[in-house]
């Protein structure tokens, strides 16, 4: 059994846990609690403290990584969108400066304004596309994280219900 824990420690330090692995860890914890010996004359159980703590630490260390990665991706996308917007502003400003230099001839001025408008529309469209992609990615990441946490919450509630039922049976006997 301790070999399994050592292998799990090595695996968790090498590769981030997947949702399936996290659910397996929760299932292991449930099995460990359900299989634990009961303390006579109480609803308490005796468990291998090290094993349970190891599973809890692994769960804590693996779950926040997904959330940090999602937050990091959102920040990266926001930074990218901000840089794109800044480039668009710079392009617009350069186009305006260029058009002011060419004010003397109306044809050239019209051409510069048209080009600046095209650049602005293109930059705005690109910024909108990037923002929407960032929002879609963030939504997927949060949805995935929410699913994991919902499943975990369901398992915890099930465990608590079973624990309360076990107490009622023990108290009623």
N, C-alpha and C positions, 0 to 999 in steps of 0.2 A: 504494500500500500504506500509506504514512504517512497518507493521508487517511482510510483505514479506521480506523487506530488513533486518530486525532483524533476521528472520529465516535464510536467506541466509548468514548473517555474522556468525551466530552460526555454520551453516553447513560447511562453508569454513574453519573455525578454527578447526573443528573436523576431517574432512576427506579431503585429497587432491582432487582437482577438476579433473574430467575426461575430456577427449577431448570433449565429448558431452556437459558437463556442461559449458565448456569454450565457445563452439559455441552458446549455449543457451544464455549465458551472452552477447555475441556479438550481437545476434539477439535482445535481450532486448534493448541494446543500440541503435540499428538501429531503432527499433520501437519507442523508446523514442524520437529520433531525428526527425523521420518522423511525429510523432504525436504532436510535439511541435508547439506552436502558433507562427505565424510569426509576426515580428515587422513591423508595417505599413510602407510602402514606402521603404522597404529594403528587401534584401534576407536573413536577419538574423532571427534567431528563439529565442524564450525565453524558457529556460529549467530550471527544478529544479536542481540547481547546486549541492546540496548535493547528490541527487540521481545519477546524472551522475558521480560525483567524486567517489562515493562509488563503482559504477560499474567499473570504470577505475582502482581504487586501487585494487579491487578484481582480475581483469584481470591481472594487473601487478604482484601481489603477487602470483598468481597461475601459470602463464606461466613459470617464471624462475625456479620454483621448479622442473619441469620436466627436464629442461636443467641441473640444478645442480645435479639431481639424475643420469642423463645419464653420466655427467662428473665424478661423484663420482664412478659410476660402472666401467668406463673405467680406472680410477686411481687404483681402487681396483684390477682389472684384471691385470693391468701392474705391480702392486706390487706383486701380486701372481706369475706372470710369472717370475719376477726378483728373488723372493725367490726360485722358482723352479729351475731356472738357477743356482743360487748360490749353492743350494743343489747338483745339478748335478756336478758343478765344485768341490765341496767338496768331493763328492763320487769319482770322477775321480782322484782327488789328493790323496785321501786315497788309491785308487786302485794302483796308481803309486808308492806310498810309500811302499805299501805292496809288490808290485812286485819287487822293488829294494831290499827289505830285503831278498827276496827269489831268488835272482840272481844266487846264487851258484848252483842251480840245474836247468837245462834247462827245464825239464818237468814242474816244478812248475812255472817257469817264464812264459812259454807259456800259462799255465792255467790262471795265473793272468792277463796277457795281454788280453786274450780272454774274461775273465770275465769283465775287465774294459771296453773293447770295447762294450760288450753287455749292460753294465750299461750306457755308454755314449749314445748309440743308443736309448736305452729306455728313457733316460732323454731328449734327443733331440726330440724324437717323442712326448713325453708328453708335452714338452714346446711348440712345434709346434701346438699340439692339443689345448692347453689352449689359445695360442695366437690367433688361428683362431676362437675359441669360443668367445673370447673377442672382436675380430673385428666384428663378426656376431652380437653380442649383441649391440655393439656400433652402427653399421649400422642400426639396427632395431630402436634403440632409436632415432638416428638422423633423420631417415626417418619419424618416428612418429611425432617428433617435427617439422620437415619440413612441414608435411602435415597440422598440426595445424596452423603453421605460414602462409602457402600458402592459406589456407581457410580464415584466418583472413585478409590477404592482399587482397584477392578477394572481401571480404565483404567491406573493406575500399575503394577499387577502385570503387565498385558499388555505394557506398554511395557518394563518391566524384562526380561520373558521374551524379547521381541523383541531387546532390546539384547544379552542374553547369547547368544542364537542368532546374532546378527550377529557377535559376538566369536568364537564358536566357528568360524563359517564363515571369518572373516578369518584366524583362527589356523591353521585346518586347510588353507587353500589353499596 
